[in-house]
């Protein structure tokens, strides 16, 4: 298991995280904010998109 670190201006609303992550995984829009930032990071990690940027040769 890998930790995901996300920097946000304010703490996300815990009750909105599940819906925000589901929207990000489904490619649906979600209003900008801390929940969206966390959701994008989780979706990128789950789909492997976060690894693509790190695995490219320089």
Secondary structure as UniProt FT lines:
FT   HELIX           14..26
FT   HELIX           34..47
FT   HELIX           49..55
//
